[in-house]
């Protein structure tokens, strides 16, 4: 009897250990990239109201924790939406319009700056490929340069996204189609792959829809939902168990304490 109890306890301990390991399969902390040359402009006004929404699908940037320190990326950087959520340090470089005493500011990519082929790439078509360009919110731009400049040369580098809370999952869709926007991503800030699991299903691979959204064509109502997420940059994988309860609803956002580093 004691032997059976010991074997049962040992099996439970082993399974718990495997579960704990699988919840975070690798520990690959994102490291800053080298400084590189680009240019920056701004859009909108001091309220940054025009930056709300955006191609990444983050919606209200204030409510979802991004604030005004954001930028739209040229398509060279945007990478078909896989760069959504990435973070950059940007500093004005060798321009009389640079703000004095400011080394850099940090922004999160929340939008796409599309090409404008009606204008020359060096005279208005600032986001035309292959240009590397940041169209910043006006409050963010004003931290590094005087807004009257319009456009300034900058130095930039990718940096880890420091998030104080865990990943957030915003649900859209219907009973047969689940669309999830992943927000507040730490570490590299980006997502490469994502899976969803209901209490009555195995892991279902989700496809990249656009921006920071992933979708699954499956009937998942009435089940607690878990997610497995892999970072685009570091390849680190996180498993967030039971993120949403069985009575989850579209239009709501669910959080977890887990995040990338």
Buried (B, 14 or more C-beta within 10 A) or exposed (E): EEEEEEEEEEEEEEEEEEEEEEBBBEEBEBEEEEEEEBBBBBBBEEEBEEBBEBBBBBBEBEEBBBBBBBBBBBBBBBBEBBBBBBBBBBBBBEBEBBBEEEEBBBBBBBBBBBBEEEEEBEEEBBBBEEBBBBBBBBBBBBBBBBBEBEBBBBBBBBBBBEBEEBBBBBBBBEEEBBBBBBBBBBBBBBBBBBBBBBEEBEEBEBEBBBBBBBBBEBBBBEBBBBBBBBBBBBEBBBBBBBBBEEEBEBEEBBBBEBBBB
